[in-house]
Each structure stands twice: as structure tokens, then as C-alpha cells.
Amino acid sequence: MQNLDLVIVGGGPAGLSTALHVAAVAPRTRMVVLEAKPYPREKICAGGIGGRGLHILDKLGVRIECPMVKLDAVAMRIGGEQVVTRVPNCGVVVRRVEFDHALAKQAMARGIDVRDATPVTAIDVADDHVHVETERGDVFRARAIVGADGVGGITRRMTGFPRGELRAQVVELDTEAAPGDFPRDTIAFDFEAHDLRGYAWDFPTLVAGQPLVCRGAYVIHTMGHDSPKARIDAYLRERGLRLADYKLKQFAERGFEPGADIAKPRVLLVGEAAGIDIATGEGIAQAIEYGALAGDYLAHALARDNLLFSTWKSTVDGRHIGKQLRIRHLCYRVFYGRHRPHLARMLPKLETFFRVGVQDFAGVPLSKLALAQGAVTFLGQLAREGMRSPD
């Protein structure tokens, strides 16, 4: 049995960011990161990372060396129009099989014990420690555990967290370019299907050095039953592509729920295990940001031997990531509901509003004036539309 301060379950961006930030604040922390699959492991994901996440890693001196498509713009197809907001260097598109492996190498290079191909099989939370066992026969006695193992992770299941309600289904595939695609420095979101509780997307990507386009459909299941496969099939046919010609990949996501618990005594959740943006499904930069916040929080909690984690939720709520997630949760309720046709007419006119959103994605510091201008623009257009709730 190995005695540790911290066991982190999950070797993706949330778990590795947490480990890197704990090590930066408290380098003597005894911890291990346990990743179930061997690196490099495939992770189905469109791969968009806002500049905010990269800036957080930059502050630690962490430079990820893997193929990337650099982004200078975000586009939206909505209400029969195309809106393009240009913010240079606003983010990148990566392949998770490459990005996660590169981030794990950075953690290992800093002396962090990262063990891949090590699935956790048992977690038992006692009053004064957490007992963890793995498929490889490892046994750990830790002061606390971090669940960074995603939507269906063992940490949530074995420590008594509920399944969660806000879930989305995603399908994606990689194709060649097609007529009507935006330039390769632009990611595009397509909201033209008003009856879809979600959207389709086109992200430029690199697969084995070949420039392709990752296309997909994001469907929020808790707002009604829909077929992501049928949606992407129709989306491809509009572009002269056939679903049968490509390998379709599917995965699920868990959305952030404002009232849900994300910690218990000696157990703390980060990343998708805690919940990501349900409105867009954005998760990588948020996972990194979760880790940055958790690293400092855990280091101080361990130093004080106060591992109830009773203030973790309020800590998240009070920081940028918590505010962003609550705003996105509100957006999901409003935009994907009965007012969507009105909003689809209105949103193409909101250039200032869009720019604020893309700047936030990019990690550009936003002034109170910029936020106020965005809000005024939105409310002004809302008044002009004269949007009314149906009887």
C-alpha cells in the first residue's frame, strides 16, 4: 500500500491540469494521476480549445507540442445569415489523442507520477482517508481523491454522486473540404435547423498531417428525443457528402447543473465529472481552468488538513469558470426553447454581443464596459424584436 496526499482519477486535461497546478503551488505533494487507457489514447472530441485554456498553461510554462490548427475567427450560420467574428489567435483545434498525450508528457517531465493503462476498480471513502485500488494491483491510501474521469467516470459512481440530468449526445466524423466551408482559420457553428435542440459544426483539423474538416452534430437529449446520426446525415448531404463514406464516432457529455453537488468530504470533482457547458459542449479549456482553480484550492486544503471541501462549489461559482457556466446554462434554457425562432432573427444583428463571447473564448480580458455594451446591445435588439412568450 502506498500512502499519498492525493489520487487524481483521469489523465485528461482536467486531471493533468489539476496535478500540474497542485505541483506548482505545493511541489512536495504526494500524488498520482491514474489514467484508465494507455497513451496515446483516442478521445472522441471536436478538439477546439479556446485561447483561455492555453494561456492558463502558459502561466505554468507548459508548452504543448502537438499538431494544431490555429484559429483567428468563429463563424455562426443562423437565421439564414453567416456571422463571422475575427479575433486573431483566439484558439486552436487539436486531436485529443495527441494533445492529451503531450500534456501527460509535460506532467511527467515535472516529476508527477502519471500512470496510464491503470483503471481504478475500487474507491472507498472513510472518515480519515480514501482507499483506492486499480486493475494492476495498486493500492493507495490517500488523504483525498479528485474525480477527473468524465461523464461516466468511476469516481462519481463509487462515491455516491447522482447520475445527473443534463446530458447531450454527440456524433462526429472527419471529411475532406466541401463547397461553402469557411477558411481553415475559422470554426463554424450551424444553428439553421430551428427544430434541433443543439447545432452542427465544422472544425478544421489535421489527421496524420492531412488537412480535413471535423463535422458533427450536438444534440441535448434532455430537451427531447432526436437522432444525432440522422442530423449529421442530412447536414452532410447538404454539402454533397455521404455519411456512408466516413467513420462515424459517438460520445456523450454531461452538462453543468447550477444546483448539483461537485464535492463531498475528501472527494472533489473537476472537468466533465463536475459538468461542462451544456449550451455548446465546450469542455477542454474549461477542464484546464477547473484544474487551475482546483490546484490552488487543494494545495491549501491539504496544508490546513481541511478536506471537507465544503467551499469548493462556492469557490467555483465565484470565479470566471463558474460565472461562465451559469451564463451558458441560462443561454441553453433560453436559446433552445420556444423563443429560438425569435432569437435566430435577432442574433445576426448583435456584432458587439458576439465579439464579447469570442473574446471570452480567446481569453482576452473583458472590461466592464465591454460587458455592459454587449448586454445593452442584446437587450436593445430584444426590445426591437418585441419578443413575446406564446399564450
Sequence and secondary structure as in RCSB ss.txt:
>XXXX:A:sequence
MQNLDLVIVGGGPAGLSTALHVAAVAPRTRMVVLEAKPYPREKICAGGIGGRGLHILDKLGVRIECPMVKLDAVA
MRIGGEQVVTRVPNCGVVVRRVEFDHALAKQAMARGIDVRDATPVTAIDVADDHVHVETERGDVFRARAIVGADG
VGGITRRMTGFPRGELRAQVVELDTEAAPGDFPRDTIAFDFEAHDLRGYAWDFPTLVAGQPLVCRGAYVIHTMGH
DSPKARIDAYLRERGLRLADYKLKQFAERGFEPGADIAKPRVLLVGEAAGIDIATGEGIAQAIEYGALAGDYLAH
ALARDNLLFSTWKSTVDGRHIGKQLRIRHLCYRVFYGRHRPHLARMLPKLETFFRVGVQDFAGVPLSKLALAQGA
VTFLGQLAREGMRSPD
>XXXX:A:secstr
 EEEEEEEE  SHHHHHHHHHHHHH TT  EEEE SS SS       EEEHHHHHHHHHTT    S  EEEEEEE
EEETTEEEEEEEEEEEEE  HHHHHHHHHHHHHHTT EEE S  EEEEEE SS EEEEETTS EEEEEEEEE S 
TT HHHHHTT    S EEEEEEEEE   TT   TTEEEEE   TT SEEEEEEEEEETTEEEEEEEEEEEGGG  
  HHHHHHHHHHTTT  GGGS  EEEEEEB  TTS  EETTEEE GGGT B TTT   HHHHHHHHHHHHHHHHH
HHHHT    TTHHHHHHHSHHHHHHHHHHHHHHHHTTTTHHHHHHHGGG HHHHHHHHHHHHT    HHHHHHHH
HHHHHHHHHHT     
